[in-house]
Structure formats: structure tokens, C-alpha cells
């Protein structure tokens, strides 16, 4: 005959066993989660994009598979900031330097970079702007013997595991005061299903050209052209590119247009402003991580 005391004891023992089993399962789950988290934290990204805070100017570093490329160099101070970032990340040479156009807020730091580090090749637009910065760039490229290419037709090439496509302007004259910005080359970098699209200072006519391309120009990260200035052609362009993230290179003194921010919000684009600090985008197969300093 089982006593009430014996039955209660068996129930307590069973409860202890079940509690211990539950704890074992919980601990195992935590270990698996932690291991998975550690594996993700140690997982190298397919590509990184460093969007530097150089005022109302463009300066981007792209790394992928141990290689480095630079898109635009800011004004004169931008060269030193790019070099500092490269050094901090253990990068001692640049495979490709893209100068979307020759306004001083894009070419300004180029001479310092070329004079300091080996550069494999420079890709530029046809249009030039007379300036001290442009002359310094020409001299530095000539002295260093760097190969340069003025992109006049769609240009594609492999860059390690990545593929780069450069889209040149389709006209040589966009009218008075409009040719320099509209002469911007656009640079698409794709790797492992991820992509970033850099568009210089493309204005209305150039944006229409890019929106009309037959190529797939959808991207994960879009560099908003012309420092976030709003124009109607931006609507179709954002729709065509359908980015998850956008970055705008503006400054506190010359901020982006509110209408541009509202447009990006309407398309649910996560937008970062370099005037608020450097942004690093890390591209993985299953996600993108953005960190702003």
C-alpha cells in the first residue's frame, strides 16, 4: 500500500528530474545561440563600404576579399582622412580609384592619395574643372605613372569575387552650368548577391539616363547623388534602384533637402547622413549591418 508520504516524495523526485531536464535544454539552447552569435561575429563580410565624414563632399572606401577601392576623394582634407582610414584597416594599396567627376569636392584629396599609396588604375569622367586640385591630381597621376581611363562606354570587370560596372554620361554637353555634375560616372559594385551604387553628383538629365538603363540597377546601398539635393527625377531613380539603405554626403552648414529625406522615408529606405559621423556598411549574405561613429 502506497502512503501519501511516499506518493508526495515520488512527485517531488519527478519534479526535480523534470526541472533538471528543462535546465539542461535551456543551457544547451543558450550555448547553441552563443556559438551561432560568435560564428556570426567572426564571419568576414563580403564587402565593406566606409562613408567618410568629409563635409559636403564624397569620399568612400570599399573593401572586398582583401582588396580596396576608393570612390571620390573629398576636398583636400579628404585625402588625409582616406589614408587614415586605410591605415587603420591595414590597407596599403588601392586597386581602383574612381573619380566620378572633377569638382574639387570629389577630386580634392586625390593627389595626396596617389602621392602616398600605390594605385592600380584610375577611372574618370570626360569633363574637367579648372582648379588647383585638378592640376595637383594630374601631376600626381603623371608622376606616379598610374594608368588612367576616361570611361566613355559601359565598362565591366571582375574585382576579386566582386564585379564592377561603370556607367559613363551619355552626352558631352548638358547645358551651361550643368555639364560638370551631369558628367558623373556611376559605379555599381556587386559581390555575392549584395551591391552598392555610387552616383556622384548626377542631376536631372543624368538621373533620367540612369533610370532608363536596361540593366538591373537595383542595389542594397545607394549613394544619393548631389549631396541630397532634391529634384523630381530622383523619384523614378529611387524607385528603379529600390535600395534598402541610402547614404547622403552633406554637412551641417549645407544639409540635405528635407524633400529628399521624405522621399526616402516613403520608400522605406534606411538613410544615413555623413554629417552625423562616418558610416560603415558591412555586407553579409543574409544581412547588412550599418554602424555610425
C-alpha positions in Angstrom: 0.0 0.0 0.0 1.4 3.4 -1.1 1.3 6.0 1.6 0.6 9.7 1.0 4.1 10.5 2.2 5.6 8.1 -0.4 3.5 9.5 -3.2 4.5 13.0 -2.3 8.1 12.0 -2.3 7.9 10.5 -5.8 6.2 13.6 -7.1 9.0 15.8 -5.7 11.6 13.5 -7.3 9.8 13.6 -10.6 9.6 17.4 -10.4 13.3 17.7 -9.7 14.1 15.4 -12.7 11.8 17.4 -15.0 13.3 20.7 -13.7 16.8 19.4 -14.2 15.9 18.3 -17.8 14.5 21.7 -18.6 17.6 23.4 -17.3 19.8 21.2 -19.4 17.7 22.0 -22.5 17.9 25.7 -21.7 21.6 25.7 -21.2 22.1 23.8 -24.4 20.0 26.3 -26.3 22.0 29.2 -24.8 25.2 27.5 -25.8 24.0 27.0 -29.3 22.7 30.6 -29.6 26.0 31.9 -28.2 28.0 29.8 -30.6 25.9 30.9 -33.5 26.3 34.5 -32.4 30.1 34.1 -32.1 30.3 32.5 -35.5 28.4 35.4 -37.0 30.6 37.9 -35.2 33.7 36.2 -36.6 32.2 35.9 -40.1 34.0 38.2 -42.6 31.7 40.4 -44.6 31.5 40.0 -48.3 32.1 43.8 -48.7 32.5 46.9 -46.5 31.7 50.4 -47.5 33.2 53.3 -45.5 31.3 56.5 -46.0 33.6 59.2 -44.5 32.6 62.4 -42.9 34.4 65.0 -45.0 31.8 67.7 -45.1 29.7 68.3 -48.2 32.0 66.1 -50.3 32.2 62.5 -51.3 34.8 60.1 -50.0 34.2 56.3 -50.0 36.4 53.3 -49.4 35.2 49.9 -50.5 36.9 46.7 -49.3 36.1 43.1 -50.5 38.2 40.0 -50.4 41.3 41.8 -49.1 41.2 44.4 -51.9 40.4 48.1 -51.7 38.8 50.6 -54.0 38.1 54.3 -53.5 35.2 56.3 -55.0 36.0 60.1 -54.8 38.4 61.8 -52.5 36.6 64.7 -51.0 38.3 68.1 -50.9 41.9 68.4 -50.0 41.4 67.3 -46.4 39.6 64.2 -47.7 42.9 62.6 -48.9 44.4 62.5 -45.4 41.1 61.1 -43.9 41.0 58.4 -46.5 44.6 57.5 -45.9 44.0 57.4 -42.1 41.0 55.0 -42.6 43.0 52.8 -44.9 45.9 52.6 -42.4 43.5 51.8 -39.5 42.2 48.9 -41.6 45.6 47.6 -42.6 45.3 48.5 -46.3 48.5 49.6 -48.0 47.4 49.9 -51.7 44.4 50.8 -53.8 43.3 48.6 -56.7 40.9 51.1 -58.3 40.3 54.8 -57.8 37.1 56.2 -59.3 36.8 60.0 -59.6 33.1 60.4 -60.6 33.8 64.0 -61.9 36.4 66.7 -61.3 34.7 69.2 -59.0 37.1 69.9 -56.1 34.8 68.2 -53.5 35.4 64.9 -55.4 39.0 65.2 -56.7 40.4 67.4 -54.0 42.2 64.6 -52.0 43.3 62.5 -55.0 46.8 64.0 -55.3 47.7 63.2 -51.6 46.4 59.6 -52.0 48.3 59.0 -55.3 51.4 60.5 -53.8 51.2 58.2 -50.8 50.0 54.8 -51.8 50.3 52.6 -54.9 47.1 52.9 -57.0 46.4 50.3 -59.6 44.2 52.2 -62.0 42.1 55.4 -62.1 38.7 55.7 -63.8 37.3 59.1 -64.5 34.7 61.0 -66.5 35.5 63.1 -69.6 34.7 66.5 -68.1 37.2 68.5 -66.1 37.1 71.6 -63.9 39.9 74.0 -63.8 41.2 74.2 -60.3 44.3 73.8 -58.2 43.0 70.4 -57.0 42.5 69.2 -60.6 46.0 70.3 -61.6 47.5 68.6 -58.5 45.7 65.4 -59.4 47.0 65.4 -63.0 50.6 66.0 -61.8 50.4 63.3 -59.1 49.0 60.7 -61.6 51.6 61.6 -64.2 54.5 61.5 -61.7 53.3 58.1 -60.3 52.7 56.7 -63.7 49.3 55.4 -62.8 47.1 54.0 -65.6 44.1 56.2 -66.1 40.9 55.6 -68.2 38.3 58.1 -69.2 35.2 56.0 -69.3 33.2 56.7 -72.5 31.2 53.4 -72.7 29.8 51.0 -70.2 32.8 49.2 -68.6 32.6 46.0 -66.6 35.4 44.0 -65.0 36.0 41.4 -62.2 37.4 42.7 -59.0 38.3 39.6 -57.0 35.0 38.0 -56.2 33.2 41.2 -57.0 32.1 42.7 -60.3 32.2 46.4 -61.0 30.2 48.2 -63.7 30.9 51.8 -64.6 28.2 53.8 -66.4 29.5 56.9 -68.2 27.5 60.0 -69.1 25.7 59.6 -72.4 26.2 63.2 -73.6 29.1 65.6 -73.7 27.1 68.7 -73.1 24.3 69.1 -70.6 24.0 72.8 -70.9 25.5 75.8 -69.2 26.5 75.1 -65.5 25.1 71.6 -65.7 27.8 69.6 -67.5 30.2 69.0 -64.7 27.8 67.3 -62.3 25.9 65.5 -65.0 29.2 64.2 -66.4 29.5 62.0 -63.2 30.3 58.3 -63.9 28.1 55.9 -61.8 29.8 52.9 -60.2 28.0 49.7 -59.3 29.8 47.1 -57.2 28.2 43.7 -56.8 29.5 40.7 -54.7 27.7 37.6 -53.5 24.3 39.0 -54.2 25.0 42.3 -52.5 25.5 45.7 -54.1 26.4 49.3 -53.7 25.8 52.1 -56.3 27.7 55.3 -56.3 26.3 58.1 -58.4 28.5 61.2 -57.9 26.6 64.5 -58.4 24.1 63.3 -61.0 21.4 65.9 -61.6 18.1 65.7 -63.5 19.3 64.7 -67.0 21.9 62.3 -65.7 19.4 60.7 -63.3 17.0 60.2 -66.2 19.8 58.4 -68.2 20.5 56.1 -65.3 16.8 55.4 -64.7 16.4 54.5 -68.3 19.2 51.9 -68.3 18.2 48.4 -69.4 20.5 46.9 -66.8 19.3 45.9 -63.4 20.3 48.8 -61.2 18.6 47.7 -58.0 21.0 47.9 -55.1 21.3 47.3 -51.4 23.1 50.7 -50.7 22.5 53.8 -52.8 24.7 56.9 -52.6 22.2 59.6 -53.0 23.6 62.0 -55.7 24.4 65.7 -55.4 24.6 65.7 -51.5 20.9 65.1 -51.1 19.6 67.9 -53.3 16.0 67.2 -54.3 14.9 67.1 -57.9 11.8 65.4 -59.4 13.9 62.9 -61.4 15.0 61.4 -58.1 11.6 59.8 -57.6 12.0 57.4 -60.6 15.6 56.8 -59.8 14.9 55.7 -56.2 12.1 53.5 -57.5 14.4 51.9 -60.0 17.2 51.3 -57.7 15.0 50.2 -54.8 17.7 50.4 -52.1 17.4 49.1 -48.5 20.0 51.7 -47.4 21.0 55.1 -48.6 23.8 57.5 -47.6 23.9 61.2 -48.1 27.1 63.3 -48.0 26.1 66.6 -46.6 27.3 69.0 -43.9 25.7 70.9 -41.0 26.3 74.1 -42.9 24.8 72.7 -46.1 22.4 70.0 -45.2 20.4 67.7 -47.4 16.9 68.7 -48.6 14.0 67.7 -46.4 12.1 66.6 -49.6 14.8 64.0 -50.3 14.6 62.6 -46.8 10.8 62.4 -47.1 11.1 60.6 -50.5 13.4 58.0 -49.0 11.2 57.6 -46.0 8.2 57.0 -48.3 10.2 54.1 -49.9 11.2 52.7 -46.5 14.9 53.3 -47.1 17.1 53.4 -44.1 19.1 56.6 -44.6 22.4 57.7 -43.0 23.9 61.2 -43.2 27.7 61.5 -43.1 27.3 64.9 -41.4 26.4 62.9 -38.4 29.5 60.8 -38.5 31.4 58.2 -40.6 29.2 55.3 -41.5 30.5 51.7 -42.1 28.2 49.3 -44.0 29.1 45.6 -43.7 27.5 43.3 -46.3 26.9 39.7 -45.4 25.0 37.0 -47.4 22.0 37.2 -45.0 22.1 40.8 -43.8 23.6 44.2 -43.9 25.0 45.9 -40.7 25.4 49.7 -40.5 27.4 51.4 -37.8 27.8 55.2 -37.5 30.5 56.7 -35.4 
